[in-house]
Amino acid sequence: MLSYKTFEHADSDAWVVFIHGAGGSSAVWFKQLRDFKERFNILLVDLRGHGRSSQYHGNGSRYTLAAISQDIIDVLDHEKIERAHFVGVSLGTILIRQLVDMAPSRVESVIYAGAVAGFTWSARSLISIGQALRLLIPFRTLYATFAWIIMPGRKAAESRRIFRREAKQVAPEEFHRWWQLIPEVRQRLKQWSAASADCRSLYLMGGKDFIFLPPARRIAERSRNAFLQVIDGVGHVCNIERPSVFNEMAIDFLMGRQPELKPAASA
């Protein structure tokens, strides 16, 4: 089973499950914990091969979106969490979207932070370059290069540092297992772009997330239960770059308030 950690609230029955992205760990949510713990029960998981789950590889199951999402459901079952809000970042948003398909009754609402909702020309180019280089250069070098491209600029320096640090815990063979998910991810994103989920969803994006913001905007505009909020002046990992704004928007949404559909002011 995945490694995980819970923080229980004395008076709340509501759970929030945080799902990190590829190469990260549950540590990427450290700027959310204090604010969210004041209102919700919290479940932090480390995905297979990541963080404190670095030695867990699915007990022999194949690496598919369904199998990795089932890992999360297994933790919910173990903790007897029947229904929860889900917050994901980057690739974690894809796993949550898969979970919504697999177990819709377990999902109260979703926040897709730095959502991977489609591949722009830039994203497809990065994948092609990575495919060509992944067997030629160390994966951590490739990951660090991609981190700079996806999270450029001075404001994203902390995000890059954290993701480089967490990536050191991911073994090279684990990196290749996750890389092999890309064809399935492409297929699923194409399917999801044509069929919106029924659950209440918020796409919470950085205004400088030039690679992933356009597809998220398109999905939100044509999904009846989806909202988009853009945090101005930050990039892909908006929960780290502007945590106070992120936390306020996210908690308001999870508390059932209607999002204000306008960018947050720059810092």
C-alpha positions in Angstrom: 0.0 0.0 0.0 1.0 3.6 -0.6 2.7 5.5 2.2 0.3 8.2 3.5 -0.3 10.5 6.4 -3.6 11.8 7.9 -4.4 14.9 9.9 -7.8 14.6 11.6 -10.0 17.5 12.6 -11.9 17.4 15.8 -15.1 18.8 14.5 -15.2 18.2 10.7 -16.3 15.2 8.8 -15.0 16.5 5.5 -11.8 15.0 4.0 -9.4 16.6 1.5 -7.0 14.2 -0.4 -3.9 15.8 -1.9 -2.3 14.2 -4.9 1.1 15.3 -6.1 2.6 15.1 -9.6 5.3 12.9 -11.2 8.7 13.4 -9.6 7.2 15.1 -6.6 5.9 13.9 -3.2 3.4 14.9 -0.6 6.0 17.4 0.5 4.8 19.8 -2.2 1.7 20.6 -0.2 3.6 21.9 2.9 2.3 25.4 2.3 -1.3 24.2 2.3 -1.3 22.1 5.5 -1.8 24.8 8.1 -4.8 26.5 6.4 -6.5 23.3 5.3 -6.1 21.6 8.7 -8.1 24.4 10.3 -11.2 23.3 8.4 -10.8 19.7 7.0 -9.4 16.3 7.7 -6.4 15.8 5.5 -5.0 12.8 3.6 -1.6 13.1 2.0 -0.4 10.3 -0.2 2.9 9.5 -1.8 2.4 7.9 -5.2 4.1 4.6 -6.0 7.8 5.0 -6.4 7.7 8.5 -4.9 8.5 10.0 -1.5 7.9 7.6 1.3 6.4 5.1 -1.2 9.7 4.9 -3.1 9.9 1.1 -2.4 6.3 0.5 -3.4 5.7 -0.4 -7.1 2.1 -1.7 -7.1 2.8 -5.2 -5.9 3.5 -6.3 -9.5 0.5 -4.5 -11.1 1.1 -2.8 -14.4 1.7 1.0 -14.5 -1.6 2.3 -15.9 -3.7 5.3 -14.9 -6.3 3.0 -13.5 -3.8 0.9 -11.4 -2.2 4.0 -9.9 -5.5 5.6 -9.2 -6.6 2.3 -7.5 -3.6 2.7 -5.2 -5.3 5.9 -3.9 -8.7 4.2 -3.6 -7.1 1.4 -1.6 -5.9 4.0 0.9 -9.4 5.5 1.1 -10.8 2.0 1.8 -8.2 1.3 4.4 -9.0 4.6 6.2 -12.7 4.1 5.7 -13.1 7.4 3.9 -16.2 7.0 1.8 -16.2 10.4 0.1 -13.7 13.3 -0.1 -12.6 16.4 -1.9 -9.5 15.9 -4.1 -6.8 18.4 -4.8 -4.1 17.6 -7.4 -1.2 19.3 -9.1 0.3 18.6 -12.5 0.1 14.9 -13.3 -1.8 14.4 -10.1 -4.7 16.1 -11.8 -4.8 13.3 -14.4 -4.9 10.7 -11.7 -7.8 12.5 -10.0 -9.7 12.7 -13.3 -9.2 9.0 -13.8 -10.4 8.4 -10.2 -13.5 10.4 -11.0 -14.3 8.0 -13.8 -13.6 4.9 -11.7 -15.3 5.9 -8.5 -17.5 9.0 -8.9 -19.4 8.3 -5.7 -16.2 8.8 -3.8 -15.6 12.3 -5.1 -17.3 15.4 -3.5 -15.4 18.0 -5.6 -12.1 18.5 -7.3 -9.4 21.1 -7.6 -7.1 20.7 -10.6 -4.1 22.9 -9.8 -1.7 23.4 -12.7 -4.0 21.0 -14.5 -2.8 18.8 -17.3 -6.0 19.0 -19.4 -4.4 18.7 -22.8 -1.1 18.9 -24.7 -0.3 22.1 -26.6 2.3 22.2 -29.4 4.9 23.1 -26.8 4.0 20.2 -24.5 4.1 17.8 -27.5 7.5 19.1 -28.4 8.8 18.6 -24.9 7.6 15.0 -24.9 9.2 14.3 -28.2 12.5 15.7 -27.0 12.3 13.8 -23.8 11.5 10.6 -25.7 14.6 11.1 -27.8 16.9 11.9 -24.8 15.6 9.8 -22.0 17.9 6.9 -22.7 20.9 9.1 -23.4 21.1 11.4 -20.4 20.4 10.9 -16.7 16.7 11.3 -16.0 17.4 13.8 -13.2 19.2 16.0 -15.7 16.3 15.7 -18.1 13.8 16.4 -15.2 15.7 19.5 -14.1 15.7 20.8 -17.7 12.0 20.2 -18.0 11.4 21.8 -14.7 13.1 25.0 -15.9 11.0 25.0 -19.1 7.7 24.3 -17.3 8.5 26.5 -14.3 10.7 29.4 -15.7 11.6 32.6 -14.0 12.6 33.9 -10.6 9.2 33.4 -8.9 9.3 29.7 -9.7 12.8 29.2 -8.3 11.4 27.6 -5.1 9.1 25.3 -7.0 12.1 24.1 -9.1 14.2 23.6 -6.1 11.6 21.5 -4.3 10.8 19.4 -7.3 14.5 18.7 -8.0 14.9 17.7 -4.3 12.0 15.3 -4.4 13.0 13.9 -7.8 16.3 12.7 -6.2 14.1 10.1 -4.3 12.8 8.6 -7.6 14.9 5.8 -9.1 15.8 6.0 -12.8 13.8 2.8 -13.5 10.7 4.4 -11.8 11.1 7.4 -14.0 10.9 5.2 -17.1 7.8 3.3 -15.7 6.0 6.6 -15.4 7.3 7.9 -18.8 5.6 4.9 -20.4 2.2 6.2 -19.3 2.4 9.0 -21.9 0.5 7.2 -24.7 -2.3 6.3 -22.3 -2.3 9.9 -21.0 -2.7 11.3 -24.5 -5.6 8.9 -25.2 -7.4 9.7 -22.0 -7.0 13.5 -22.4 -8.5 13.2 -25.8 -11.5 11.3 -24.4 -11.9 13.6 -21.5 -11.9 16.7 -23.7 -15.0 15.4 -25.4 -16.9 14.4 -22.2 -17.0 16.5 -19.1 -17.3 15.0 -15.6 -20.4 15.6 -13.5 -18.6 16.5 -10.3 -18.0 20.1 -9.3 -14.5 21.1 -10.4 -12.2 24.1 -10.2 -9.2 24.6 -12.5 -6.8 26.7 -10.5 -4.1 27.8 -12.8 -1.1 30.2 -12.9 -1.4 33.1 -15.3 2.1 32.3 -16.6 1.5 28.6 -17.0 1.7 29.1 -20.7 2.0 25.4 -21.6 -1.0 24.1 -19.6 -3.4 27.1 -19.1 -4.9 27.1 -22.7 -6.2 23.5 -22.6 -7.5 24.0 -19.0 -9.4 27.1 -20.1 -11.0 25.3 -23.0 -12.2 22.4 -20.8 -13.6 24.8 -18.1 -15.4 26.9 -20.7 -17.4 23.9 -22.0 -17.9 22.0 -18.8 -21.1 22.9 -17.0 -19.8 22.0 -13.5 -16.3 23.4 -14.0 -14.8 26.8 -13.0 -11.5 28.4 -13.9 -9.6 30.8 -11.6 -6.3 32.2 -12.7 -3.6 33.4 -10.3 -1.8 36.2 -12.0 2.0 36.4 -12.1 2.7 32.7 -11.3 3.4 29.6 -13.3 2.6 25.9 -13.2 3.0 25.1 -9.5 0.8 27.9 -8.2 0.2 26.3 -4.8 3.9 26.9 -4.0 4.4 30.2 -5.8 1.4 32.0 -4.2 0.2 29.8 -1.4 -2.0 32.4 0.4 -4.0 33.2 -2.7 -4.1 29.5 -3.7 -5.3 28.5 -0.2 -8.0 31.1 -0.1 -9.4 30.3 -3.5 -9.2 26.5 -2.9 -10.8 26.6 0.5 -13.6 28.9 -0.6 -14.4 26.5 -3.4 -14.3 23.4 -1.2 -16.6 25.2 1.3 -19.1 25.5 -1.5 -18.7 29.2 -2.3 -19.1 30.3 -5.9 -15.7 31.2 -7.4 -15.0 34.8 -8.5 -14.0 34.2 -12.1 -11.3 36.7 -12.4 -7.5 36.6 -11.9 -6.0 37.4 -8.6 -3.8 40.5 -8.4 -0.1 40.1 -8.9 2.1 40.1 -5.8 
